[in-house]
């Protein structure tokens, strides 16, 4: 009975699939797997009328994750120094699991940006007042 | 045909079948379903997907016990599919989302005995 671990036959199948699809197939397949796994959460929490609607939601979440994962991983690597290659799967899972919940995230980002802008404008006004005020 | 190739086809087919059954249940689920039930199905679907991709990504060699386990899971899902034919089973719904039963609705046996 073959052992359920990496053996020559298994490795040859993996090598064959990589040879067929190219060296980037591994990371892309990992992102696709994590995205599909994450997209199951919004699928199970959203009322979808039919299997076609469910498949469309799954596809939408997966494609969103495929598009955003590489860029988000690069941003996280630049900000925190975490290796982007190791972040691909968790980031893809998280982005896909967010599903239709992007509106509050974008709203929160907008609120944070407006707060930053307001703070910057306030500090500029305060600086101008200090510079032009009476001694 | 080579035995290992048959096992591989069986392994991938059963894994994809299991994932499809989870997908069908997820389509019928919504926010009225208990979170632990939804999480359990997400974990099962993720495991089924990983099992289907493992021979191609991580060099897993399918074996008979794993295929038998997968077949058992698929069989359980196939047999219990009739409980999902009218939507999510009552026991899987959150308490506040369960439809209220009528006071006189006690089931067929009691209703028949009262007549």
gemmi code that builds the backbone of each chain (N, CA, C; Angstrom):
import gemmi

chains = {
    "A": [
        ("UNK", (0.846, -1.194, 0.000), (0.000, 0.000, 0.000), (0.882, 1.244, 0.000)),
        ("UNK", (0.681, 2.150, -0.925), (1.535, 3.333, -0.964), (1.268, 4.261, 0.210)),
        ("UNK", (2.321, 4.869, 0.703), (2.162, 5.788, 1.831), (1.602, 7.120, 1.327)),
        ("UNK", (0.744, 7.758, 2.132), (0.126, 9.003, 1.677), (1.023, 10.218, 1.867)),
        ("UNK", (2.301, 10.071, 1.542), (3.211, 11.204, 1.666), (3.938, 11.381, 0.344)),
        ("UNK", (4.864, 12.303, 0.321), (5.583, 12.569, -0.916), (6.459, 11.380, -1.297)),
        ("UNK", (6.219, 10.836, -2.450), (7.063, 9.762, -2.966), (7.426, 10.098, -4.397)),
        ("UNK", (8.144, 9.197, -5.011), (8.615, 9.464, -6.369), (7.463, 9.674, -7.341)),
        ("UNK", (6.424, 8.829, -7.231), (5.297, 8.950, -8.155), (4.572, 10.278, -7.972)),
        ("UNK", (4.358, 10.629, -6.705), (3.674, 11.883, -6.412), (4.471, 13.075, -6.868)),
        ("UNK", (5.777, 13.013, -6.604), (6.627, 14.115, -7.010), (6.676, 14.238, -8.524)),
        ("UNK", (6.652, 13.090, -9.205), (6.705, 13.164, -10.663), (5.434, 13.800, -11.208)),
        ("UNK", (4.291, 13.520, -10.565), (3.025, 14.136, -10.987), (3.065, 15.647, -10.742)),
        ("UNK", (3.607, 16.029, -9.582), (3.749, 17.454, -9.287), (4.696, 18.107, -10.279)),
        ("UNK", (5.820, 17.426, -10.538), (6.786, 17.972, -11.489), (6.177, 18.092, -12.881)),
        ("UNK", (5.359, 17.096, -13.233), (4.710, 17.117, -14.545), (3.748, 18.289, -14.660)),
        ("UNK", (2.949, 18.503, -13.601), (1.992, 19.615, -13.648), (2.708, 20.950, -13.703)),
        ("UNK", (3.848, 21.053, -12.984), (4.617, 22.309, -13.022), (5.252, 22.488, -14.401)),
        ("UNK", (5.738, 21.362, -14.978), (6.341, 21.443, -16.301), (5.308, 21.854, -17.349)),
        ("UNK", (4.069, 21.383, -17.164), (3.016, 21.719, -18.127), (2.560, 23.167, -17.982)),
        ("UNK", (2.448, 23.621, -16.743), (1.842, 24.934, -16.503), (2.860, 26.044, -16.253)),
        ("UNK", (4.132, 25.687, -16.097), (5.152, 26.703, -15.888), (5.523, 26.841, -14.421)),
        ("UNK", (6.655, 27.515, -14.134), (7.123, 27.614, -12.747), (6.225, 28.474, -11.860)),
        ("UNK", (5.425, 29.365, -12.462), (4.538, 30.218, -11.659), (3.240, 29.510, -11.305)),
        ("UNK", (3.110, 28.268, -11.769), (1.846, 27.547, -11.536), (1.615, 27.295, -10.053)),
        ("UNK", (2.690, 27.022, -9.319), (2.553, 26.713, -7.888), (1.914, 27.841, -7.095)),
        ("UNK", (2.518, 29.051, -7.140), (1.910, 30.171, -6.412), (0.497, 30.500, -6.881)),
        ("UNK", (0.272, 30.451, -8.188), (-1.064, 30.769, -8.693), (-2.083, 29.732, -8.241)),
        ("UNK", (-1.661, 28.472, -8.268), (-2.574, 27.415, -7.809), (-2.858, 27.561, -6.318)),
        ("UNK", (-1.823, 27.962, -5.564), (-2.015, 28.179, -4.121), (-2.995, 29.336, -3.882)),
        ("UNK", (-2.826, 30.427, -4.645), (-3.745, 31.574, -4.511), (-5.165, 31.143, -4.884)),
        ("UNK", (-5.275, 30.382, -5.970), (-6.597, 29.927, -6.424), (-7.260, 29.038, -5.373)),
        ("UNK", (-6.466, 28.138, -4.797), (-6.995, 27.242, -3.762), (-7.466, 28.040, -2.547)),
        ("UNK", (-6.605, 28.959, -2.076), (-6.959, 29.748, -0.892), (-8.160, 30.651, -1.176)),
        ("UNK", (-8.216, 31.192, -2.392), (-9.336, 32.071, -2.744), (-10.642, 31.280, -2.790)),
        ("UNK", (-10.594, 30.113, -3.389), (-11.807, 29.279, -3.443), (-12.245, 28.870, -2.036)),
        ("UNK", (-11.260, 28.563, -1.199), (-11.582, 28.175, 0.176), (-12.217, 29.340, 0.930)),
        ("UNK", (-11.641, 30.530, 0.752), (-12.186, 31.691, 1.447), (-13.547, 32.101, 0.915)),
        ("UNK", (-13.756, 31.923, -0.392), (-15.022, 32.348, -1.008), (-16.194, 31.488, -0.559)),
        ("UNK", (-15.905, 30.372, 0.066), (-17.007, 29.528, 0.545), (-17.753, 30.181, 1.712)),
        ("UNK", (-17.052, 31.057, 2.448), (-17.705, 31.691, 3.600), (-18.797, 32.671, 3.152)),
        ("UNK", (-18.482, 33.640, 2.244), (-19.580, 34.491, 1.763), (-20.659, 33.698, 1.030)),
        ("UNK", (-20.261, 32.614, 0.373), (-21.266, 31.799, -0.316), (-22.246, 31.194, 0.681)),
        ("UNK", (-21.717, 30.773, 1.830), (-22.601, 30.132, 2.809), (-23.392, 31.140, 3.638)),
        ("UNK", (-23.005, 32.410, 3.594), (-23.730, 33.401, 4.399), (-24.608, 34.309, 3.557)),
        ("UNK", (-24.554, 34.171, 2.238), (-25.368, 35.009, 1.359), (-26.515, 34.183, 0.802)),
        ("UNK", (-27.685, 34.796, 0.718), (-28.835, 34.096, 0.133), (-28.696, 34.077, -1.380)),
        ("UNK", (-28.378, 32.920, -1.916), (-28.251, 32.768, -3.370), (-29.386, 31.875, -3.843)),
        ("UNK", (-30.092, 32.339, -4.843), (-31.287, 31.630, -5.278), (-31.030, 30.309, -5.969)),
        ("UNK", (-29.940, 30.228, -6.687), (-29.688, 29.022, -7.478), (-28.204, 28.673, -7.451)),
        ("UNK", (-27.894, 27.510, -8.009), (-26.482, 27.111, -8.071), (-25.701, 28.033, -8.992)),
        ("UNK", (-26.355, 28.510, -10.061), (-25.668, 29.417, -10.984), (-25.305, 30.714, -10.272)),
        ("UNK", (-26.241, 31.222, -9.465), (-25.960, 32.452, -8.704), (-24.847, 32.209, -7.689)),
        ("UNK", (-24.867, 31.039, -7.075), (-23.813, 30.694, -6.133), (-22.464, 30.580, -6.817)),
        ("UNK", (-22.450, 29.958, -7.988), (-21.205, 29.818, -8.738), (-20.689, 31.183, -9.170)),
        ("UNK", (-21.612, 32.084, -9.523), (-21.214, 33.443, -9.923), (-20.588, 34.178, -8.755)),
        ("UNK", (-21.193, 34.054, -7.573), (-20.635, 34.693, -6.378), (-19.253, 34.125, -6.064)),
        ("UNK", (-19.134, 32.809, -6.173), (-17.837, 32.143, -5.916), (-16.779, 32.640, -6.897)),
        ("UNK", (-17.168, 32.744, -8.164), (-16.247, 33.201, -9.206), (-15.829, 34.649, -8.959)),
        ("UNK", (-16.818, 35.478, -8.579), (-16.534, 36.901, -8.330), (-15.533, 37.059, -7.187)),
        ("UNK", (-15.782, 36.368, -6.096), (-14.889, 36.470, -4.929), (-13.501, 35.933, -5.275)),
        ("UNK", (-13.457, 34.832, -6.021), (-12.173, 34.226, -6.367), (-11.377, 35.148, -7.290)),
        ("UNK", (-12.047, 35.728, -8.285), (-11.346, 36.613, -9.213), (-10.867, 37.879, -8.502)),
        ("UNK", (-11.689, 38.406, -7.596), (-11.255, 39.577, -6.809), (-9.994, 39.250, -6.033)),
        ("UNK", (-9.999, 38.062, -5.439), (-8.838, 37.636, -4.662), (-7.612, 37.445, -5.563)),
        ("UNK", (-7.815, 36.851, -6.743), (-6.699, 36.635, -7.671), (-6.079, 37.967, -8.090)),
        ("UNK", (-6.929, 38.986, -8.265), (-6.436, 40.286, -8.733), (-5.703, 41.022, -7.610)),
        ("UNK", (-6.241, 40.956, -6.396), (-5.730, 41.808, -5.315), (-4.607, 41.185, -4.488)),
        ("UNK", (-4.513, 39.849, -4.495), (-3.604, 39.184, -3.542), (-2.145, 39.592, -3.714)),
        ("UNK", (-1.666, 39.576, -4.957), (-0.243, 39.877, -5.181), (0.080, 41.296, -4.710)),
        ("UNK", (-0.782, 42.260, -5.065), (-0.530, 43.651, -4.689), (-0.590, 43.827, -3.170)),
        ("UNK", (-1.599, 43.220, -2.535), (-1.718, 43.352, -1.074), (-0.541, 42.698, -0.359)),
        ("UNK", (-0.092, 41.545, -0.875), (1.066, 40.872, -0.268), (2.308, 41.748, -0.389)),
        ("UNK", (2.465, 42.396, -1.552), (3.616, 43.289, -1.748), (3.550, 44.479, -0.793)),
        ("UNK", (2.353, 45.025, -0.601), (2.187, 46.157, 0.323), (2.529, 45.729, 1.754)),
        ("UNK", (2.038, 44.545, 2.143), (2.317, 44.043, 3.496), (3.807, 43.781, 3.688)),
        ("UNK", (4.451, 43.281, 2.640), (5.893, 43.038, 2.724), (6.648, 44.360, 2.881)),
        ("UNK", (6.220, 45.362, 2.116), (6.895, 46.662, 2.196), (6.658, 47.333, 3.547)),
        ("UNK", (5.457, 47.165, 4.102), (5.111, 47.842, 5.352), (5.705, 47.143, 6.567)),
        ("UNK", (5.572, 45.814, 6.602), (5.925, 45.079, 7.825), (7.110, 44.137, 7.659)),
        ("UNK", (7.580, 43.967, 6.436), (8.733, 43.110, 6.211), (8.413, 41.626, 6.193)),
        ("UNK", (7.141, 41.283, 6.118), (6.774, 39.863, 6.041), (7.009, 39.379, 4.613)),
        ("UNK", (7.442, 38.138, 4.472), (7.740, 37.604, 3.134), (6.445, 37.478, 2.321)),
        ("UNK", (6.442, 38.101, 1.153), (5.223, 38.109, 0.325), (4.834, 36.700, -0.118)),
        ("UNK", (5.834, 35.860, -0.346), (5.542, 34.498, -0.805), (4.760, 33.686, 0.217)),
        ("UNK", (5.027, 33.972, 1.499), (4.311, 33.243, 2.555), (2.947, 33.846, 2.854)),
        ("UNK", (2.741, 35.082, 2.375), (1.482, 35.760, 2.657), (0.406, 35.463, 1.617)),
        ("UNK", (0.808, 34.863, 0.496), (-0.140, 34.698, -0.616), (-1.416, 33.978, -0.188)),
        ("UNK", (-1.243, 32.832, 0.468), (-2.423, 32.023, 0.827), (-3.320, 32.736, 1.845)),
        ("UNK", (-2.777, 33.237, 2.975), (-3.676, 33.906, 3.930), (-4.336, 35.148, 3.364)),
        ("UNK", (-3.584, 35.929, 2.565), (-4.177, 37.142, 1.989), (-5.278, 36.770, 1.003)),
        ("UNK", (-5.028, 35.762, 0.169), (-6.049, 35.325, -0.801), (-7.289, 34.820, -0.073)),
        ("UNK", (-7.083, 34.077, 1.007), (-8.210, 33.559, 1.789), (-9.012, 34.716, 2.383)),
        ("UNK", (-8.299, 35.689, 2.975), (-8.985, 36.810, 3.633), (-9.756, 37.656, 2.626)),
        ("UNK", (-9.117, 37.952, 1.489), (-9.773, 38.802, 0.481), (-11.029, 38.108, -0.050)),
        ("UNK", (-10.917, 36.814, -0.297), (-12.087, 36.086, -0.815), (-13.158, 35.944, 0.260)),
        ("UNK", (-12.738, 35.754, 1.503), (-13.715, 35.585, 2.587), (-14.475, 36.872, 2.872)),
        ("UNK", (-13.884, 38.002, 2.476), (-14.568, 39.281, 2.648), (-15.809, 39.347, 1.759)),
        ("UNK", (-15.758, 38.692, 0.618), (-16.924, 38.567, -0.261), (-17.524, 39.895, -0.663)),
        ("UNK", (-18.789, 40.080, -0.312), (-19.485, 41.328, -0.664), (-19.280, 42.412, 0.376)),
        ("UNK", (-18.439, 42.164, 1.345), (-18.278, 43.114, 2.447), (-17.241, 44.174, 2.192)),
        ("UNK", (-17.040, 44.547, 0.929), (-16.022, 45.549, 0.625), (-16.489, 46.962, 0.932)),
        ("UNK", (-17.822, 47.174, 0.912), (-18.328, 48.534, 1.094), (-17.927, 49.101, 2.465)),
        ("UNK", (-18.121, 48.363, 3.583), (-17.661, 48.913, 4.861), (-16.161, 49.123, 4.930)),
        ("UNK", (-15.396, 48.236, 4.258), (-13.930, 48.396, 4.268), (-13.541, 49.671, 3.543)),
        ("UNK", (-14.157, 49.880, 2.359), (-13.856, 51.087, 1.592), (-14.328, 52.325, 2.367)),
        ("UNK", (-15.485, 52.198, 3.039), (-15.974, 53.304, 3.857), (-15.012, 53.628, 4.990)),
        ("UNK", (-14.492, 52.579, 5.653), (-13.540, 52.789, 6.749), (-12.248, 53.406, 6.231)),
        ("UNK", (-11.792, 52.935, 5.048), (-10.571, 53.513, 4.462), (-10.795, 54.987, 4.107)),
        ("UNK", (-11.982, 55.285, 3.579), (-12.306, 56.669, 3.244), (-12.350, 57.545, 4.489)),
        ("UNK", (-12.953, 57.010, 5.557), (-13.026, 57.770, 6.809), (-11.625, 58.012, 7.370)),
        ("UNK", (-10.776, 56.968, 7.288), (-9.403, 57.122, 7.780), (-8.647, 58.151, 6.957)),
        ("UNK", (-8.841, 58.115, 5.634), (-8.149, 59.067, 4.761), (-8.625, 60.490, 5.039)),
        ("UNK", (-9.961, 60.661, 5.224), (-10.473, 62.016, 5.482), (-9.999, 62.514, 6.847)),
        ("UNK", (-9.896, 61.597, 7.830), (-9.393, 61.999, 9.146), (-7.934, 62.432, 9.062)),
        ("UNK", (-7.149, 61.682, 8.263), (-5.740, 62.047, 8.078), (-5.615, 63.411, 7.409)),
        ("UNK", (-6.440, 63.597, 6.366), (-6.406, 64.872, 5.650), (-6.823, 66.018, 6.561)),
        ("UNK", (-7.867, 65.770, 7.372), (-8.327, 66.799, 8.298), (-7.265, 67.149, 9.321)),
        ("UNK", (-6.578, 66.080, 9.803), (-5.517, 66.317, 10.792), (-4.358, 67.107, 10.164)),
        ("UNK", (-4.025, 66.738, 8.921), (-2.937, 67.440, 8.239), (-3.311, 68.900, 8.005)),
        ("UNK", (-4.558, 69.127, 7.590), (-5.002, 70.510, 7.356), (-5.014, 71.292, 8.657)),
        ("UNK", (-5.431, 70.651, 9.746), (-5.458, 71.307, 11.050), (-4.071, 71.685, 11.522)),
        ("UNK", (-3.122, 70.777, 11.334), (-1.751, 71.074, 11.770), (-1.152, 72.179, 10.918)),
        ("UNK", (-1.523, 72.203, 9.599), (-1.006, 73.267, 8.737), (-1.563, 74.636, 9.166)),
        ("UNK", (-2.872, 74.624, 9.516), (-3.480, 75.878, 9.975), (-2.839, 76.353, 11.271)),
        ("UNK", (-2.601, 75.392, 12.166), (-1.982, 75.746, 13.453), (-0.572, 76.274, 13.243)),
        ("UNK", (0.164, 75.652, 12.308), (1.526, 76.107, 12.004), (1.520, 77.518, 11.443)),
        ("UNK", (0.552, 77.811, 10.530), (0.443, 79.139, 9.929), (0.102, 80.188, 10.975)),
        ("UNK", (-0.796, 79.797, 11.942), (-1.174, 80.732, 13.001), (0.024, 81.051, 13.907)),
        ("UNK", (0.814, 79.962, 14.212), (1.999, 80.176, 15.056), (3.008, 81.081, 14.368)),
        ("UNK", (3.166, 80.879, 13.041), (4.169, 81.667, 12.313), (3.732, 83.123, 12.172)),
        ("UNK", (2.427, 83.336, 11.962), (1.958, 84.697, 11.710), (1.389, 85.383, 12.953)),
        ("UNK", (1.433, 84.762, 14.092), (0.829, 85.315, 15.306), (1.695, 86.394, 15.959)),
        ("UNK", (1.183, 87.070, 17.031), (1.951, 88.106, 17.722), (3.044, 87.489, 18.584)),
        ("UNK", (4.200, 88.124, 18.656), (5.304, 87.569, 19.459), (5.068, 87.716, 20.958)),
    ],
    "B": [
        ("UNK", (-5.441, -0.533, -17.196), (-5.033, 0.770, -16.654), (-4.254, 0.559, -15.340)),
        ("UNK", (-3.307, 1.419, -15.131), (-2.465, 1.310, -13.950), (-3.291, 1.535, -12.673)),
        ("UNK", (-2.985, 0.755, -11.629), (-3.749, 0.869, -10.380), (-3.609, 2.257, -9.758)),
        ("UNK", (-2.392, 2.789, -9.808), (-2.185, 4.103, -9.203), (-2.953, 5.195, -9.947)),
        ("UNK", (-3.119, 4.985, -11.255), (-3.881, 5.963, -12.044), (-5.368, 5.894, -11.694)),
        ("UNK", (-5.856, 4.660, -11.492), (-7.264, 4.486, -11.074), (-7.478, 5.154, -9.714)),
        ("UNK", (-6.534, 4.891, -8.811), (-6.631, 5.497, -7.472), (-6.614, 7.017, -7.555)),
        ("UNK", (-5.757, 7.532, -8.433), (-5.668, 8.987, -8.586), (-6.996, 9.553, -9.092)),
        ("UNK", (-7.556, 8.919, -10.120), (-8.834, 9.380, -10.672), (-9.942, 9.291, -9.628)),
        ("UNK", (-9.931, 8.192, -8.871), (-10.938, 7.998, -7.815), (-10.797, 9.077, -6.737)),
        ("UNK", (-9.558, 9.311, -6.339), (-9.268, 10.286, -5.289), (-9.737, 11.688, -5.709)),
        ("UNK", (-9.349, 12.088, -6.913), (-9.705, 13.434, -7.387), (-11.219, 13.532, -7.601)),
        ("UNK", (-11.811, 12.483, -8.188), (-13.254, 12.498, -8.431), (-14.066, 12.566, -7.146)),
        ("UNK", (-13.683, 11.762, -6.166), (-14.404, 11.768, -4.886), (-14.222, 13.098, -4.158)),
        ("UNK", (-13.010, 13.647, -4.229), (-12.755, 14.934, -3.567), (-13.598, 16.029, -4.205)),
        ("UNK", (-13.636, 16.046, -5.532), (-14.438, 17.065, -6.214), (-15.931, 16.855, -5.957)),
        ("UNK", (-16.353, 15.589, -5.871), (-17.753, 15.303, -5.545), (-18.115, 15.801, -4.159)),
        ("UNK", (-17.192, 15.588, -3.222), (-17.422, 16.078, -1.858), (-17.498, 17.598, -1.834)),
        ("UNK", (-16.589, 18.232, -2.578), (-16.604, 19.695, -2.630), (-17.912, 20.193, -3.268)),
        ("UNK", (-18.374, 19.506, -4.293), (-19.615, 19.924, -4.960), (-20.814, 19.791, -4.010)),
        ("UNK", (-20.824, 18.741, -3.212), (-21.929, 18.582, -2.256), (-21.906, 19.695, -1.206)),
        ("UNK", (-20.704, 20.086, -0.794), (-20.583, 21.215, 0.144), (-21.045, 22.500, -0.539)),
        ("UNK", (-20.679, 22.654, -1.806), (-21.097, 23.839, -2.565), (-22.626, 23.921, -2.632)),
        ("UNK", (-23.272, 22.785, -2.918), (-24.741, 22.779, -3.019), (-25.383, 23.153, -1.682)),
        ("UNK", (-24.811, 22.685, -0.596), (-25.348, 23.046, 0.719), (-25.086, 24.520, 1.034)),
        ("UNK", (-23.919, 25.009, 0.608), (-23.600, 26.423, 0.852), (-24.523, 27.337, 0.056)),
        ("UNK", (-24.930, 26.892, -1.134), (-25.858, 27.689, -1.943), (-27.181, 27.854, -1.201)),
        ("UNK", (-27.611, 26.809, -0.503), (-28.888, 26.881, 0.212), (-28.772, 27.608, 1.548)),
        ("UNK", (-27.549, 27.775, 2.029), (-27.348, 28.438, 3.326), (-27.400, 29.952, 3.164)),
        ("UNK", (-27.710, 30.617, 4.241), (-27.599, 32.076, 4.286), (-27.310, 32.476, 5.736)),
        ("UNK", (-27.488, 33.753, 6.044), (-27.094, 34.223, 7.379), (-28.013, 33.698, 8.486)),
        ("UNK", (-29.103, 33.019, 8.121), (-29.976, 32.466, 9.160), (-29.434, 31.131, 9.697)),
        ("UNK", (-28.414, 30.584, 9.025), (-27.831, 29.310, 9.457), (-26.802, 29.565, 10.553)),
        ("UNK", (-26.752, 28.660, 11.517), (-25.809, 28.814, 12.635), (-24.382, 28.922, 12.108)),
        ("UNK", (-23.580, 29.801, 12.721), (-22.223, 30.056, 12.239), (-21.334, 28.822, 12.349)),
        ("UNK", (-21.540, 28.014, 13.400), (-20.674, 26.837, 13.542), (-20.962, 25.810, 12.436)),
        ("UNK", (-22.210, 25.728, 12.011), (-22.554, 24.817, 10.915), (-21.901, 25.296, 9.622)),
        ("UNK", (-22.015, 26.609, 9.376), (-21.412, 27.161, 8.158), (-19.893, 26.983, 8.184)),
        ("UNK", (-19.281, 27.227, 9.353), (-17.826, 27.074, 9.466), (-17.416, 25.621, 9.228)),
        ("UNK", (-18.209, 24.689, 9.746), (-17.889, 23.270, 9.550), (-17.925, 22.903, 8.068)),
        ("UNK", (-18.921, 23.413, 7.355), (-18.990, 23.115, 5.926), (-17.869, 23.799, 5.147)),
        ("UNK", (-17.469, 24.999, 5.578), (-16.347, 25.670, 4.920), (-15.063, 24.868, 5.120)),
        ("UNK", (-14.867, 24.369, 6.342), (-13.671, 23.551, 6.615), (-13.695, 22.274, 5.767)),
        ("UNK", (-14.864, 21.639, 5.690), (-14.981, 20.421, 4.893), (-14.730, 20.698, 3.412)),
        ("UNK", (-15.281, 21.799, 2.914), (-15.062, 22.157, 1.514), (-13.605, 22.470, 1.234)),
        ("UNK", (-12.953, 23.168, 2.165), (-11.533, 23.482, 2.001), (-10.697, 22.206, 1.997)),
        ("UNK", (-11.036, 21.293, 2.893), (-10.302, 20.020, 2.950), (-10.510, 19.218, 1.674)),
        ("UNK", (-11.748, 19.225, 1.157), (-12.032, 18.492, -0.081), (-11.265, 19.082, -1.255)),
        ("UNK", (-11.205, 20.421, -1.282), (-10.468, 21.106, -2.349), (-8.973, 20.800, -2.247)),
        ("UNK", (-8.453, 20.858, -1.037), (-7.033, 20.540, -0.827), (-6.747, 19.105, -1.219)),
        ("UNK", (-7.683, 18.212, -0.901), (-7.506, 16.800, -1.249), (-7.495, 16.604, -2.757)),
        ("UNK", (-8.327, 17.373, -3.467), (-8.369, 17.240, -4.926), (-7.094, 17.767, -5.579)),
        ("UNK", (-6.519, 18.819, -4.987), (-5.348, 19.445, -5.593), (-4.035, 18.845, -5.109)),
        ("UNK", (-4.071, 18.146, -3.977), (-2.835, 17.669, -3.339), (-1.951, 16.806, -4.242)),
        ("UNK", (-2.507, 15.882, -5.062), (-1.623, 15.088, -5.921), (-0.844, 15.931, -6.925)),
        ("UNK", (-1.402, 17.074, -7.320), (-0.761, 17.908, -8.331), (0.124, 18.986, -7.719)),
        ("UNK", (-0.192, 19.388, -6.493), (0.555, 20.490, -5.878), (1.590, 20.014, -4.870)),
        ("UNK", (1.243, 19.036, -4.063), (2.122, 18.656, -2.958), (2.601, 17.224, -3.040)),
        ("UNK", (2.411, 16.583, -4.182), (2.963, 15.247, -4.379), (2.318, 14.158, -3.549)),
        ("UNK", (1.057, 14.318, -3.203), (0.375, 13.270, -2.433), (0.063, 12.075, -3.324)),
        ("UNK", (0.331, 10.889, -2.820), (-0.011, 9.666, -3.550), (-1.303, 9.108, -2.957)),
        ("UNK", (-2.364, 9.034, -3.754), (-3.632, 8.524, -3.212), (-3.506, 7.079, -2.750)),
        ("UNK", (-4.215, 6.769, -1.677), (-4.194, 5.406, -1.156), (-5.633, 4.920, -0.972)),
        ("UNK", (-5.792, 3.603, -0.832), (-7.128, 3.029, -0.682), (-7.862, 3.518, 0.570)),
        ("UNK", (-7.205, 3.585, 1.734), (-7.930, 4.070, 2.914), (-8.463, 5.486, 2.749)),
        ("UNK", (-7.650, 6.348, 2.148), (-8.095, 7.734, 1.949), (-9.280, 7.768, 0.986)),
        ("UNK", (-9.195, 6.954, -0.082), (-10.301, 6.903, -1.045), (-11.573, 6.352, -0.381)),
        ("UNK", (-11.397, 5.355, 0.488), (-12.564, 4.788, 1.176), (-13.198, 5.821, 2.109)),
        ("UNK", (-12.334, 6.584, 2.793), (-12.842, 7.645, 3.678), (-13.605, 8.701, 2.880)),
        ("UNK", (-13.020, 9.078, 1.747), (-13.692, 10.064, 0.883), (-15.024, 9.520, 0.372)),
        ("UNK", (-15.019, 8.241, -0.020), (-16.260, 7.622, -0.512), (-17.317, 7.616, 0.586)),
        ("UNK", (-16.894, 7.359, 1.811), (-17.826, 7.375, 2.938), (-18.443, 8.746, 3.150)),
        ("UNK", (-17.593, 9.780, 3.061), (-18.094, 11.156, 3.209), (-19.093, 11.492, 2.104)),
        ("UNK", (-18.731, 11.123, 0.871), (-19.624, 11.417, -0.259), (-20.949, 10.673, -0.092)),
        ("UNK", (-20.866, 9.441, 0.393), (-22.082, 8.644, 0.608), (-22.978, 9.285, 1.671)),
        ("UNK", (-22.348, 9.721, 2.755), (-23.113, 10.385, 3.818), (-23.808, 11.631, 3.277)),
        ("UNK", (-23.088, 12.396, 2.480), (-23.691, 13.611, 1.921), (-24.804, 13.273, 0.945)),
        ("UNK", (-24.605, 12.194, 0.182), (-25.615, 11.791, -0.796), (-26.890, 11.331, -0.077)),
        ("UNK", (-26.705, 10.562, 0.997), (-27.855, 10.028, 1.732), (-28.599, 11.146, 2.464)),
        ("UNK", (-27.836, 12.090, 3.026), (-28.487, 13.159, 3.800), (-28.943, 14.324, 2.930)),
        ("UNK", (-28.741, 14.224, 1.621), (-29.129, 15.327, 0.722), (-30.636, 15.563, 0.762)),
        ("UNK", (-31.433, 14.511, 1.040), (-32.885, 14.701, 1.035), (-33.352, 15.606, 2.180)),
        ("UNK", (-32.537, 15.705, 3.235), (-32.896, 16.618, 4.318), (-32.736, 18.081, 3.905)),
        ("UNK", (-31.990, 18.291, 2.803), (-31.751, 19.645, 2.332), (-32.657, 19.997, 1.155)),
        ("UNK", (-33.514, 19.078, 0.752), (-34.296, 19.319, -0.465), (-35.258, 20.497, -0.300)),
        ("UNK", (-35.725, 20.724, 0.930), (-36.639, 21.852, 1.167), (-35.923, 23.014, 1.847)),
        ("UNK", (-34.626, 23.099, 1.652), (-33.850, 24.166, 2.276), (-33.026, 23.638, 3.435)),
        ("UNK", (-32.514, 24.568, 4.218), (-31.635, 24.199, 5.338), (-32.451, 23.439, 6.392)),
        ("UNK", (-31.937, 22.324, 6.908), (-32.655, 21.610, 7.972), (-32.920, 22.513, 9.182)),
        ("UNK", (-34.051, 22.273, 9.804), (-34.525, 23.109, 10.918), (-33.473, 23.228, 12.020)),
        ("UNK", (-32.803, 22.134, 12.337), (-31.856, 22.130, 13.462), (-30.627, 22.988, 13.189)),
        ("UNK", (-30.360, 23.282, 11.920), (-29.176, 24.074, 11.579), (-29.439, 25.577, 11.604)),
        ("UNK", (-30.721, 25.948, 11.759), (-31.048, 27.377, 11.766), (-30.766, 27.984, 13.129)),
        ("UNK", (-30.427, 29.274, 13.131), (-30.241, 29.973, 14.400), (-31.583, 30.053, 15.118)),
        ("UNK", (-31.532, 30.059, 16.444), (-32.761, 30.013, 17.245), (-33.736, 31.124, 16.885)),
        ("UNK", (-33.182, 32.348, 16.710), (-34.055, 33.486, 16.444), (-34.598, 33.475, 15.013)),
        ("UNK", (-34.032, 32.621, 14.175), (-34.469, 32.574, 12.773), (-35.357, 31.365, 12.485)),
        ("UNK", (-35.578, 30.517, 13.465), (-36.403, 29.336, 13.228), (-37.866, 29.741, 13.075)),
        ("UNK", (-38.541, 29.186, 12.082), (-39.964, 29.508, 11.939), (-40.738, 28.959, 13.132)),
        ("UNK", (-41.658, 29.773, 13.644), (-42.448, 29.343, 14.802), (-43.416, 28.258, 14.385)),
        ("UNK", (-43.496, 27.242, 15.203), (-44.452, 26.172, 14.916), (-45.796, 26.511, 15.544)),
        ("UNK", (-46.865, 26.107, 14.888), (-48.195, 26.378, 15.434), (-48.425, 25.546, 16.695)),
        ("UNK", (-49.240, 26.089, 17.574), (-49.477, 25.407, 18.852), (-50.109, 24.033, 18.645)),
        ("UNK", (-50.973, 23.916, 17.660), (-51.655, 22.647, 17.438), (-50.885, 21.686, 16.555)),
        ("UNK", (-49.699, 22.116, 16.063), (-48.931, 21.303, 15.136), (-48.050, 20.337, 15.914)),
        ("UNK", (-48.553, 19.162, 16.156), (-47.797, 18.192, 16.978), (-47.308, 17.014, 16.164)),
        ("UNK", (-47.452, 17.041, 14.891), (-46.987, 15.927, 14.068), (-48.136, 15.023, 13.673)),
        ("UNK", (-47.886, 14.105, 12.745), (-48.951, 13.297, 12.153), (-49.542, 12.302, 13.153)),
        ("UNK", (-48.658, 11.666, 13.943), (-49.143, 10.608, 14.838), (-50.128, 11.130, 15.885)),
        ("UNK", (-49.704, 12.270, 16.506), (-50.570, 12.840, 17.533), (-51.880, 13.350, 16.929)),
        ("UNK", (-51.761, 13.977, 15.773), (-52.962, 14.519, 15.129), (-53.917, 13.373, 14.781)),
        ("UNK", (-53.360, 12.261, 14.338), (-54.193, 11.118, 13.969), (-54.841, 10.485, 15.194)),
        ("UNK", (-54.113, 10.448, 16.313), (-54.660, 9.809, 17.513), (-55.756, 10.647, 18.150)),
        ("UNK", (-55.678, 11.983, 17.932), (-56.685, 12.854, 18.518), (-58.017, 12.739, 17.800)),
        ("UNK", (-57.949, 12.342, 16.503), (-59.189, 12.291, 15.735), (-60.099, 11.199, 16.149)),
    ],
}
model = gemmi.Model(1)
for chain_id, residues in chains.items():
    chain = gemmi.Chain(chain_id)
    for i, (resn, *xyz) in enumerate(residues, 1):
        res = gemmi.Residue()
        res.name, res.seqid = resn, gemmi.SeqId(i, " ")
        for name, pos in zip(("N", "CA", "C"), xyz):
            atom = gemmi.Atom()
            atom.name, atom.element = name, gemmi.Element(name[0])
            atom.pos, atom.b_iso = gemmi.Position(*pos), 0.0
            res.add_atom(atom)
        chain.add_residue(res)
    model.add_chain(chain)
structure = gemmi.Structure()
structure.add_model(model)
structure.setup_entities()
